[in-house]
Amino acid sequence: MSLAFLVFLIAWIIGMVGTFVPAVPATVIIFAGTVAATFIDGFQVWPDLPFLLTFAVITFLISMVDNVASAWGARRYGGSKQAVWGALIGGVVGIFLPFGLVVGPLGGALVAELFVVRKPVLEGVRAAWGTLIGLLAGIAAKLVLHLLIGVYELWRLWDPAKSILSSA
């Protein structure tokens, strides 16, 4: 196991755990681990630069998954634009609450539907439920993407000849 492999492995494990914590930028941590590992491994313009640029774009897209999934869920279950905004604001507020990942977006969407749009309670609950379903789908998608990226990067970095554990 090389030093680059070990550095990425640690960043990837932190990122995988961070996938479930809204305040932790899990995808960015995994990307930072990739960049660090690439430079430790001996950065070469080709093929490393195109790989890192591609991974930077993928990192940005993955970072948007939660927002898109929450919005999709709210809209799919009859939520208004205000419910989507309520879910986003609730997600930020939820960072500071126990079970905030669930309570924040759900509560934000519900409050927006009931008090801003003034929908009946059942319609508001349905939209909030959709937001939660979307959020959970987004987390599942992020988890799968983080897993795939990690496996690919570990495979890319694996080189038993560069092991830090072998005697030179």
C-alpha positions, 0 to 999 in steps of 0.5 A: 500500500503506497502513501498515495493509496493510504492518503486517499483511503483515509479521505475516502472513508471520511467522505463516505461517513460524511455522506450522511452528515449534511454539514460535511462536504463529503464529495469535496473531501473525497476530491481533495483526497484524490488531488493529494494522492495524485500529487503524492504519487507523482503528478503527470500532466497526462493522464492526471490533469484530464482525470482531475479536471473530469473529477472536479466536474463530477464533484460539482455535479454530485454536490448538486444531487441533494438539492435536485433530489429534494426539489424533484421529490417536492415537485413530484408530490405536489409541492410548490416552489416555496416548499422547495425553498423551505426544504433547502432552508430547513436543511441548512437549519437542520444542521444544528438539530438532532436528526436534522438531515430528516427534520430540517428539510421535512419541516421547512417544506411543511412550514412553507406549504402551510404558512406561505402557500397556505395549503391544507394540512394533508397537501402540505404533509404530502409535499413535505413527504416528497421532499424527504423521499427526494432527499433520501434518494439523493443521499442514496445516489451520493453514497453509490457515486462515492462508492464507485469513485472510491473503488475506481481511485483505489484501483488506480492507485494500487501498486504493490511495488510502491508499498510503504510497508515493504522494506527497501 
